[in-house]
Amino acid sequence: MIINLKKLSLQKENLKRAQSLLRNSPEGRPLVRNLNNLILFLNEIEIDLELGGESIVELDMSRLDAVEQRNKMLNFLNEEDD
């Protein structure tokens, strides 16, 4: 499977946002732990991909370009939240 690191990071950020929204509602609290486990799993995959580890998936571009593109996107999202 080929994966886009930027999309993976964006999906992880969306899960974090959903997790914070669900934490505030009584009906969503049981899902918060499951979302947290999923986010931790995605973190492991992302770090493994960045470092060129033994993940089954591979990046859709060179590691350096993928990490650079992901960092630009995360910086943009962080500036937007401020």
N, C-alpha and C positions, 0 to 999 in steps of 0.2 A: 504494500500500500504506500502511496506517495502522499505526503502531508505538507500543507503550507503552514509554516510556523506562525506567520502573522494571523491567519485565521484561527489557529489553535489558541493563541493568546487572547484574541478577541472573544472567542467563545468562553474562555476561562473567566475573563472579566465580566461577561454577561452573566455567567453563573454566580459570580460573587455578588453582583447587583441583585439578582433574583434571591439569593440567600439572605441578603440584608432586608429585602422587602418581606420575605416570608417570616423572618425572625420577629417582625413587628405584628404579625397576625397570629391569633391563637390556632387557627386551622392549619397554618403552614409550619408551625414549629417542629412537628415530627419529621418533616422533610429536610430541615436544616442540617442535621447530622449526615444524612445521605449525600447532600450536596457538598458538604465539607469533605467527605471521603473522596468524592469524585474530583473535586478541585485539587486535593493532595495528589491523587493519581495523575492528573493532567500535569501537575508541577513536575512529578518524577519523569514523565515522558518528555516534557519540554527540556529539562536539564540534560537528560540522556541524549536527546537529539543535538543540543548545543555542543555537548562535549564529544560527540561522535561515538557514543556508546553502542551497546548491543541491542538497541531497540529493533523490533521487527519492521516498523515503519521507517521510511526515509524521507528526507526533505525534498521538496520539488525544485530546489535551487541549491547553490553552494551554501555551506553552513554559515560562512561569514556574511554573505548577502542576506540570508534568511534572518540571522540574528540582528543585523543592522536594520532591516526593514521592520522587524518586530519591535525593536527599541524605539524607532521613530513613531510607530503607531501608539505604543504605550505612553510616550512623552506627550503626544497630542491628546490622548484621552485624559491624562493626569492634569494637563493645563486646562482642559475643558471643564473638569470637575471643580477647579478652583474658582 
